[in-house]
Amino acid sequence: MDQKRRKMENRQEGKELEVAALRSSPVHELKPLNEQPEWINIDDIDVDSTNPGSVTESLRYQRRAPSIRDSYDILGRIVYPVIVSKNGEHAGRFIHVDGFGRLEQLKERGEKRVRAYIYPPMTLEQRICFRQTLNAAQEPFDAVSIIQDLRVLADERKLDLNNPDHVKTLVRDLPEKVQKHEKDILELSRWHPDAIKALGESYGTNPKAIGLDQIRSLGRIMTEMMSRHQDSLKKLGGSLEFSKSVAQMYLDRKFAESGRSQEGIRVVIRCLKTLPSDDPSVLEFFENGMTIAALDKAAKANIPNEKGVVVAGCSDFINMLLNLNAKRLTEEDKDALKRTALVLNGVLSEVRA
């Protein structure tokens, strides 16, 4: 009971820390100058160039624009006010914070004024936290816009997106929807901004976009290059440039040589693990168009005599099993043996086939 109570107390303490972090957010209790929206001139609003939502070519904008257009046609007006902050550097002007699609729709129809909630001047940090908090309440996790915002936020706070502790600091006062994707954020931080643009939103259906699952798989290629083939990586322009090349290879279906891209990616990862560090074949593949089949052949040539390895391994394993005292096995030992049996059965089924 004491252990259960301690777990509950620790869980409660963790929740309290999360709430405390959110309450320390730079936008906590930030209020508009007036509780009611006000009419302002559209021409007096400056678009925040750091806001990913203001990119009209994005999949997100193209997905939402028709719905906003239809709403205007049916209702004859924009119902929800936009959100702006006063421009602290230019009196009488405002900076757009949220509602870019609605603002663009009004411009397209020749409207001159818009209803807006006006906030006091915000820092860039506040604008980012504010829009991400609003987006989390109404949008699926959008890896593209979030990583773009976090890059800017990291620069503002003098933090490094490649540092796991820094990422925790960055997301601690953002909604849980963002916080739970810490690992994805760390993965995406390794990728060139141009490669990130090819990612597409996680909810997009653009056939030319790279999905988040594919980025995770391609990230394993990045990891092997960074750990085993560092000289080759330097010759390919470093990790950021390499990430852009890998993304383009995926879009060009380079990994789909024998059918499915995922299978091709797995073969390449296996080859990078098998080949000696900075083997010439690595550069040949990523720089000069060597096929996956040729890379695989080069990798297999570096595998030690399979027969000798199997015989020696089985002999050692059998000797270990014969000397086991089954009654003294821990639960961890038993689980390990069960996993080994599953793998062995899978190999034997292939041998028998």
Secondary structure as a PSIPRED ss2 file (coil, helix, strand):
# PSIPRED VFORMAT (PSIPRED V4.0)

   1 M C   1.000  0.000  0.000
   2 D H   0.000  1.000  0.000
   3 Q H   0.000  1.000  0.000
   4 K H   0.000  1.000  0.000
   5 R H   0.000  1.000  0.000
   6 R H   0.000  1.000  0.000
   7 K H   0.000  1.000  0.000
   8 M H   0.000  1.000  0.000
   9 E H   0.000  1.000  0.000
  10 N H   0.000  1.000  0.000
  11 R H   0.000  1.000  0.000
  12 Q H   0.000  1.000  0.000
  13 E H   0.000  1.000  0.000
  14 G H   0.000  1.000  0.000
  15 K H   0.000  1.000  0.000
  16 E H   0.000  1.000  0.000
  17 L H   0.000  1.000  0.000
  18 E H   0.000  1.000  0.000
  19 V H   0.000  1.000  0.000
  20 A H   0.000  1.000  0.000
  21 A H   0.000  1.000  0.000
  22 L H   0.000  1.000  0.000
  23 R H   0.000  1.000  0.000
  24 S C   1.000  0.000  0.000
  25 S C   1.000  0.000  0.000
  26 P C   1.000  0.000  0.000
  27 V C   1.000  0.000  0.000
  28 H C   1.000  0.000  0.000
  29 E C   1.000  0.000  0.000
  30 L C   1.000  0.000  0.000
  31 K C   1.000  0.000  0.000
  32 P C   1.000  0.000  0.000
  33 L C   1.000  0.000  0.000
  34 N C   1.000  0.000  0.000
  35 E C   1.000  0.000  0.000
  36 Q C   1.000  0.000  0.000
  37 P C   1.000  0.000  0.000
  38 E E   0.000  0.000  1.000
  39 W E   0.000  0.000  1.000
  40 I E   0.000  0.000  1.000
  41 N E   0.000  0.000  1.000
  42 I H   0.000  1.000  0.000
  43 D H   0.000  1.000  0.000
  44 D H   0.000  1.000  0.000
  45 I E   0.000  0.000  1.000
  46 D E   0.000  0.000  1.000
  47 V C   1.000  0.000  0.000
  48 D C   1.000  0.000  0.000
  49 S C   1.000  0.000  0.000
  50 T C   1.000  0.000  0.000
  51 N C   1.000  0.000  0.000
  52 P H   0.000  1.000  0.000
  53 G H   0.000  1.000  0.000
  54 S H   0.000  1.000  0.000
  55 V C   1.000  0.000  0.000
  56 T C   1.000  0.000  0.000
  57 E C   1.000  0.000  0.000
  58 S C   1.000  0.000  0.000
  59 L H   0.000  1.000  0.000
  60 R H   0.000  1.000  0.000
  61 Y H   0.000  1.000  0.000
  62 Q H   0.000  1.000  0.000
  63 R H   0.000  1.000  0.000
  64 R H   0.000  1.000  0.000
  65 A H   0.000  1.000  0.000
  66 P H   0.000  1.000  0.000
  67 S H   0.000  1.000  0.000
  68 I H   0.000  1.000  0.000
  69 R H   0.000  1.000  0.000
  70 D H   0.000  1.000  0.000
  71 S H   0.000  1.000  0.000
  72 Y H   0.000  1.000  0.000
  73 D H   0.000  1.000  0.000
  74 I H   0.000  1.000  0.000
  75 L H   0.000  1.000  0.000
  76 G C   1.000  0.000  0.000
  77 R C   1.000  0.000  0.000
  78 I C   1.000  0.000  0.000
  79 V C   1.000  0.000  0.000
  80 Y C   1.000  0.000  0.000
  81 P C   1.000  0.000  0.000
  82 V E   0.000  0.000  1.000
  83 I E   0.000  0.000  1.000
  84 V E   0.000  0.000  1.000
  85 S E   0.000  0.000  1.000
  86 K E   0.000  0.000  1.000
  87 N C   1.000  0.000  0.000
  88 G C   1.000  0.000  0.000
  89 E C   1.000  0.000  0.000
  90 H C   1.000  0.000  0.000
  91 A C   1.000  0.000  0.000
  92 G C   1.000  0.000  0.000
  93 R C   1.000  0.000  0.000
  94 F E   0.000  0.000  1.000
  95 I E   0.000  0.000  1.000
  96 H E   0.000  0.000  1.000
  97 V E   0.000  0.000  1.000
  98 D E   0.000  0.000  1.000
  99 G C   1.000  0.000  0.000
 100 F H   0.000  1.000  0.000
 101 G H   0.000  1.000  0.000
 102 R H   0.000  1.000  0.000
 103 L H   0.000  1.000  0.000
 104 E H   0.000  1.000  0.000
 105 Q H   0.000  1.000  0.000
 106 L H   0.000  1.000  0.000
 107 K H   0.000  1.000  0.000
 108 E H   0.000  1.000  0.000
 109 R C   1.000  0.000  0.000
 110 G C   1.000  0.000  0.000
 111 E C   1.000  0.000  0.000
 112 K C   1.000  0.000  0.000
 113 R E   0.000  0.000  1.000
 114 V E   0.000  0.000  1.000
 115 R E   0.000  0.000  1.000
 116 A E   0.000  0.000  1.000
 117 Y E   0.000  0.000  1.000
 118 I E   0.000  0.000  1.000
 119 Y E   0.000  0.000  1.000
 120 P C   1.000  0.000  0.000
 121 P C   1.000  0.000  0.000
 122 M C   1.000  0.000  0.000
 123 T C   1.000  0.000  0.000
 124 L H   0.000  1.000  0.000
 125 E H   0.000  1.000  0.000
 126 Q H   0.000  1.000  0.000
 127 R H   0.000  1.000  0.000
 128 I H   0.000  1.000  0.000
 129 C H   0.000  1.000  0.000
 130 F H   0.000  1.000  0.000
 131 R H   0.000  1.000  0.000
 132 Q H   0.000  1.000  0.000
 133 T H   0.000  1.000  0.000
 134 L H   0.000  1.000  0.000
 135 N H   0.000  1.000  0.000
 136 A H   0.000  1.000  0.000
 137 A H   0.000  1.000  0.000
 138 Q H   0.000  1.000  0.000
 139 E C   1.000  0.000  0.000
 140 P C   1.000  0.000  0.000
 141 F C   1.000  0.000  0.000
 142 D C   1.000  0.000  0.000
 143 A H   0.000  1.000  0.000
 144 V H   0.000  1.000  0.000
 145 S H   0.000  1.000  0.000
 146 I H   0.000  1.000  0.000
 147 I H   0.000  1.000  0.000
 148 Q H   0.000  1.000  0.000
 149 D H   0.000  1.000  0.000
 150 L H   0.000  1.000  0.000
 151 R H   0.000  1.000  0.000
 152 V H   0.000  1.000  0.000
 153 L H   0.000  1.000  0.000
 154 A H   0.000  1.000  0.000
 155 D H   0.000  1.000  0.000
 156 E H   0.000  1.000  0.000
 157 R H   0.000  1.000  0.000
 158 K C   1.000  0.000  0.000
 159 L C   1.000  0.000  0.000
 160 D C   1.000  0.000  0.000
 161 L C   1.000  0.000  0.000
 162 N C   1.000  0.000  0.000
 163 N C   1.000  0.000  0.000
 164 P H   0.000  1.000  0.000
 165 D H   0.000  1.000  0.000
 166 H H   0.000  1.000  0.000
 167 V H   0.000  1.000  0.000
 168 K H   0.000  1.000  0.000
 169 T H   0.000  1.000  0.000
 170 L H   0.000  1.000  0.000
 171 V H   0.000  1.000  0.000
 172 R C   1.000  0.000  0.000
 173 D C   1.000  0.000  0.000
 174 L C   1.000  0.000  0.000
 175 P C   1.000  0.000  0.000
 176 E H   0.000  1.000  0.000
 177 K H   0.000  1.000  0.000
 178 V H   0.000  1.000  0.000
 179 Q H   0.000  1.000  0.000
 180 K C   1.000  0.000  0.000
 181 H C   1.000  0.000  0.000
 182 E H   0.000  1.000  0.000
 183 K H   0.000  1.000  0.000
 184 D H   0.000  1.000  0.000
 185 I H   0.000  1.000  0.000
 186 L H   0.000  1.000  0.000
 187 E H   0.000  1.000  0.000
 188 L H   0.000  1.000  0.000
 189 S C   1.000  0.000  0.000
 190 R C   1.000  0.000  0.000
 191 W C   1.000  0.000  0.000
 192 H C   1.000  0.000  0.000
 193 P H   0.000  1.000  0.000
 194 D H   0.000  1.000  0.000
 195 A H   0.000  1.000  0.000
 196 I H   0.000  1.000  0.000
 197 K H   0.000  1.000  0.000
 198 A C   1.000  0.000  0.000
 199 L C   1.000  0.000  0.000
 200 G C   1.000  0.000  0.000
 201 E C   1.000  0.000  0.000
 202 S C   1.000  0.000  0.000
 203 Y C   1.000  0.000  0.000
 204 G C   1.000  0.000  0.000
 205 T C   1.000  0.000  0.000
 206 N C   1.000  0.000  0.000
 207 P C   1.000  0.000  0.000
 208 K C   1.000  0.000  0.000
 209 A C   1.000  0.000  0.000
 210 I C   1.000  0.000  0.000
 211 G C   1.000  0.000  0.000
 212 L H   0.000  1.000  0.000
 213 D H   0.000  1.000  0.000
 214 Q H   0.000  1.000  0.000
 215 I H   0.000  1.000  0.000
 216 R H   0.000  1.000  0.000
 217 S H   0.000  1.000  0.000
 218 L H   0.000  1.000  0.000
 219 G H   0.000  1.000  0.000
 220 R H   0.000  1.000  0.000
 221 I H   0.000  1.000  0.000
 222 M H   0.000  1.000  0.000
 223 T H   0.000  1.000  0.000
 224 E H   0.000  1.000  0.000
 225 M H   0.000  1.000  0.000
 226 M H   0.000  1.000  0.000
 227 S H   0.000  1.000  0.000
 228 R H   0.000  1.000  0.000
 229 H C   1.000  0.000  0.000
 230 Q H   0.000  1.000  0.000
 231 D H   0.000  1.000  0.000
 232 S H   0.000  1.000  0.000
 233 L H   0.000  1.000  0.000
 234 K H   0.000  1.000  0.000
 235 K H   0.000  1.000  0.000
 236 L C   1.000  0.000  0.000
 237 G C   1.000  0.000  0.000
 238 G H   0.000  1.000  0.000
 239 S H   0.000  1.000  0.000
 240 L H   0.000  1.000  0.000
 241 E H   0.000  1.000  0.000
 242 F H   0.000  1.000  0.000
 243 S H   0.000  1.000  0.000
 244 K H   0.000  1.000  0.000
 245 S H   0.000  1.000  0.000
 246 V H   0.000  1.000  0.000
 247 A H   0.000  1.000  0.000
 248 Q H   0.000  1.000  0.000
 249 M H   0.000  1.000  0.000
 250 Y H   0.000  1.000  0.000
 251 L H   0.000  1.000  0.000
 252 D C   1.000  0.000  0.000
 253 R C   1.000  0.000  0.000
 254 K H   0.000  1.000  0.000
 255 F H   0.000  1.000  0.000
 256 A H   0.000  1.000  0.000
 257 E C   1.000  0.000  0.000
 258 S C   1.000  0.000  0.000
 259 G C   1.000  0.000  0.000
 260 R C   1.000  0.000  0.000
 261 S H   0.000  1.000  0.000
 262 Q H   0.000  1.000  0.000
 263 E H   0.000  1.000  0.000
 264 G H   0.000  1.000  0.000
 265 I H   0.000  1.000  0.000
 266 R H   0.000  1.000  0.000
 267 V H   0.000  1.000  0.000
 268 V H   0.000  1.000  0.000
 269 I H   0.000  1.000  0.000
 270 R H   0.000  1.000  0.000
 271 C H   0.000  1.000  0.000
 272 L H   0.000  1.000  0.000
 273 K H   0.000  1.000  0.000
 274 T H   0.000  1.000  0.000
 275 L C   1.000  0.000  0.000
 276 P C   1.000  0.000  0.000
 277 S C   1.000  0.000  0.000
 278 D C   1.000  0.000  0.000
 279 D C   1.000  0.000  0.000
 280 P H   0.000  1.000  0.000
 281 S H   0.000  1.000  0.000
 282 V H   0.000  1.000  0.000
 283 L H   0.000  1.000  0.000
 284 E H   0.000  1.000  0.000
 285 F H   0.000  1.000  0.000
 286 F H   0.000  1.000  0.000
 287 E H   0.000  1.000  0.000
 288 N H   0.000  1.000  0.000
 289 G C   1.000  0.000  0.000
 290 M C   1.000  0.000  0.000
 291 T C   1.000  0.000  0.000
 292 I H   0.000  1.000  0.000
 293 A H   0.000  1.000  0.000
 294 A H   0.000  1.000  0.000
 295 L H   0.000  1.000  0.000
 296 D H   0.000  1.000  0.000
 297 K H   0.000  1.000  0.000
 298 A H   0.000  1.000  0.000
 299 A H   0.000  1.000  0.000
 300 K H   0.000  1.000  0.000
 301 A C   1.000  0.000  0.000
 302 N C   1.000  0.000  0.000
 303 I C   1.000  0.000  0.000
 304 P C   1.000  0.000  0.000
 305 N C   1.000  0.000  0.000
 306 E H   0.000  1.000  0.000
 307 K H   0.000  1.000  0.000
 308 G H   0.000  1.000  0.000
 309 V H   0.000  1.000  0.000
 310 V H   0.000  1.000  0.000
 311 V H   0.000  1.000  0.000
 312 A H   0.000  1.000  0.000
 313 G H   0.000  1.000  0.000
 314 C H   0.000  1.000  0.000
 315 S H   0.000  1.000  0.000
 316 D H   0.000  1.000  0.000
 317 F H   0.000  1.000  0.000
 318 I H   0.000  1.000  0.000
 319 N H   0.000  1.000  0.000
 320 M H   0.000  1.000  0.000
 321 L H   0.000  1.000  0.000
 322 L H   0.000  1.000  0.000
 323 N C   1.000  0.000  0.000
 324 L C   1.000  0.000  0.000
 325 N C   1.000  0.000  0.000
 326 A H   0.000  1.000  0.000
 327 K H   0.000  1.000  0.000
 328 R H   0.000  1.000  0.000
 329 L C   1.000  0.000  0.000
 330 T C   1.000  0.000  0.000
 331 E H   0.000  1.000  0.000
 332 E H   0.000  1.000  0.000
 333 D H   0.000  1.000  0.000
 334 K H   0.000  1.000  0.000
 335 D H   0.000  1.000  0.000
 336 A H   0.000  1.000  0.000
 337 L H   0.000  1.000  0.000
 338 K H   0.000  1.000  0.000
 339 R H   0.000  1.000  0.000
 340 T H   0.000  1.000  0.000
 341 A H   0.000  1.000  0.000
 342 L H   0.000  1.000  0.000
 343 V H   0.000  1.000  0.000
 344 L H   0.000  1.000  0.000
 345 N H   0.000  1.000  0.000
 346 G H   0.000  1.000  0.000
 347 V H   0.000  1.000  0.000
 348 L H   0.000  1.000  0.000
 349 S H   0.000  1.000  0.000
 350 E H   0.000  1.000  0.000
 351 V H   0.000  1.000  0.000
 352 R H   0.000  1.000  0.000
 353 A C   1.000  0.000  0.000
